[in-house]
Amino acid sequence: MPERQLHLGYMHWLNGTHWGGWRHRDAPTAQAFELEYAARALRIVEDAKFDFFFLGDTLPGDIAREQWITTHNTGRLEPFTLASQLALTSSKIGLVVTAHPTFYEPYILARLTASLDHLSGGRLAWNVVLGASDLAARNFSLPDLGGATRYERADEFIHVVQRLWDSIEDGAYLQDKKTGSYVDETKVHRLAWQGRHFQVAGTLPLARPPQGHVPLLYAGASELSRELTAKWADINFTGPATAEDSIAFNTDVRQRAERLRGRVDPIFFLPGITPLIGDTRAEAVELYEELNTLLPLDDDIVEGDQDESYWSGPEWARISGSRFSLPKGVRSVRSLSERVGADLRPLGIDGIVKPDSAEQFNAYGRGLLRTLAERTDRTVDNGGVRVRDVLGASIAGNFPLVIGTAAHVADTLIDWFDRGAAEGFNVSTPFLWEPLERFTAEVVPILQERGVYRTEYTADTFRGHFGLDIPPNSFTATNAKEPSA
Ligand SMILES: Cc1cc2nc3c(=O)[nH]c(=O)nc-3n(C[C@H](O)[C@H](O)[C@H](O)COP(=O)(O)O)c2cc1C
């Protein structure tokens, strides 16, 4: 068996990650507030020996608007509470909780994560996020998210959390009935942190977590995100669009890590992907196109639902300049035309995009045509590109889609893995349940047969699954480097 093993996480989005997925005839009406719903998904992926079960989280936001984008954000249990229950219904798989430093105090976060790491037997990881909406900030008496300052705050926050985890050394709890000494005071430390954003006296009142430091995940590709990943993260799951982009990204972050950490700690790159699996490629493409028919589009599909002034206004300027897909309200031929740089309105939604129109497409539009060809084999040259297909390509796929047979999906994952573009994948499915069951029943066995994926768990902790050492305690380690915060 090859030594280097691929890692798999499952990104649990209640209705999957295709924005029309929840409307598929086989998709359940998600029971967001019942334990059994998440527990069922957890069982499926723990049976398939996944490294971790991932609970993303964004603090809302505008729920009415989110319903057109991702229903995942419209009703969801608090991740620490849910993870503590999931720890009881599983025994090996890692559990990832998401928390945004802007909305916590380091002391609270350190206590929550340390407690859950104990209760789960060392299976916890923390996904640090800095994204989402300014609206969330307004639930926390904050005027806004804090711009670049939130990265600076996060940097100090993570450092303080890690120091707090170290508060009580292993072996400190003596419980010596004879001497009456309950704890060894020499092993209990006060942090006495006086920083720019935080003042924390310490001590965190519990034994160091079983993993020492709970592993950290992060996603994000900007300059500040790269620095944050390089300094702190064990796993990054950003998910660049191509293997080449991924190799360039990973190399860049690893070079930064060498500078910031003084050594190259392992950082695992697990891009997010959404596989769409069929018995044949044609069947998988059919599923993709069916899901795109379920995307909620504008009422006036050609002209869009906005008045004329909107198209020169600030909101459209923001959306058209962003790499994110089109939200409801601008899912029309009009908005697509604005974005690709060619007026497609005369063609209508089902018109065929001919070479003379395609030639006018800007770089973004040409990128969409390439994406469409990869996903469906529809090209301008073969006369298969309808306006609807281009619109679908500009909305669907918030994580890269891998469309084809189970063998094709497995080949793609192994190809990325072999080329060093990924150490594994954070897998999501377009909807539940069948696509998840299919991935675990059909793709995972191929990965196992090819010797790149475990058939049994060989460890009981999150760190164990990744072969990550327990870091030394910063209060006692003689050569532990004190990272600048
Ligand atoms: C794949 C992926 C998943 C993310 N999941 C979340 C999330 O669950 N909650 C959240 O607040 N932000 C989430 N983010 C946002 C990141 O935490 C981060 O703020 C963002 O990527 C920073 O973007 P930047 O590259 O511009 O720095 C996610 C980002 C990516 C790329």
The ligand as an SDF file (V2000), in Angstrom:
LIG
                    3D

 31 33  0  0  0  0  0  0  0  0999 V2000
  -14.5400   26.8930    0.9560 C   0  0  0  0  0  0  0  0  0  0  0  0
  -14.8390   28.0020    1.8950 C   0  0  0  0  0  0  0  0  0  0  0  0
  -15.7230   27.8050    2.9570 C   0  0  0  0  0  0  0  0  0  0  0  0
  -16.0170   28.8360    3.8440 C   0  0  0  0  0  0  0  0  0  0  0  0
  -16.8990   28.6240    4.8570 N   0  0  0  0  0  0  0  0  0  0  0  0
  -17.2140   29.6580    5.6730 C   0  0  0  0  0  0  0  0  0  0  0  0
  -18.1470   29.4910    6.7180 C   0  0  0  0  0  0  0  0  0  0  0  0
  -18.6880   28.3930    6.9420 O   0  0  0  0  0  0  0  0  0  0  0  0
  -18.4470   30.5580    7.4770 N   0  0  0  0  0  0  0  0  0  0  0  0
  -17.8730   31.7930    7.2930 C   0  0  0  0  0  0  0  0  0  0  0  0
  -18.1680   32.7260    8.0360 O   0  0  0  0  0  0  0  0  0  0  0  0
  -16.9750   31.9660    6.3230 N   0  0  0  0  0  0  0  0  0  0  0  0
  -16.6450   30.9520    5.5120 C   0  0  0  0  0  0  0  0  0  0  0  0
  -15.7170   31.1410    4.5250 N   0  0  0  0  0  0  0  0  0  0  0  0
  -15.0400   32.4420    4.4280 C   0  0  0  0  0  0  0  0  0  0  0  0
  -13.6490   32.3680    5.0390 C   0  0  0  0  0  0  0  0  0  0  0  0
  -13.6970   32.1610    6.4260 O   0  0  0  0  0  0  0  0  0  0  0  0
  -12.8760   33.6190    4.8300 C   0  0  0  0  0  0  0  0  0  0  0  0
  -13.4360   34.6660    5.5330 O   0  0  0  0  0  0  0  0  0  0  0  0
  -12.8550   34.0300    3.4330 C   0  0  0  0  0  0  0  0  0  0  0  0
  -12.5490   32.9680    2.6000 O   0  0  0  0  0  0  0  0  0  0  0  0
  -11.8070   35.0970    3.3310 C   0  0  0  0  0  0  0  0  0  0  0  0
  -11.7260   35.4420    2.0700 O   0  0  0  0  0  0  0  0  0  0  0  0
  -10.4200   36.0780    1.5040 P   0  0  0  0  0  0  0  0  0  0  0  0
   -9.8110   35.0200    0.6730 O   0  0  0  0  0  0  0  0  0  0  0  0
  -10.9520   37.2400    0.7490 O   0  0  0  0  0  0  0  0  0  0  0  0
   -9.5160   36.4810    2.6290 O   0  0  0  0  0  0  0  0  0  0  0  0
  -15.4180   30.1000    3.6640 C   0  0  0  0  0  0  0  0  0  0  0  0
  -14.5140   30.2970    2.6130 C   0  0  0  0  0  0  0  0  0  0  0  0
  -14.2310   29.2720    1.7270 C   0  0  0  0  0  0  0  0  0  0  0  0
  -13.2490   29.5320    0.6050 C   0  0  0  0  0  0  0  0  0  0  0  0
  1  2  1  0
  2  3  1  0
  2 30  2  0
  3  4  2  0
  4  5  1  0
  4 28  1  0
  5  6  2  0
  6  7  1  0
  6 13  1  0
  7  8  2  0
  7  9  1  0
  9 10  1  0
 10 11  2  0
 10 12  1  0
 12 13  2  0
 13 14  1  0
 14 15  1  0
 14 28  1  0
 15 16  1  0
 16 17  1  0
 16 18  1  0
 18 19  1  0
 18 20  1  0
 20 21  1  0
 20 22  1  0
 22 23  1  0
 23 24  1  0
 24 25  2  0
 24 26  1  0
 24 27  1  0
 28 29  2  0
 29 30  1  0
 30 31  1  0
M  END
$$$$
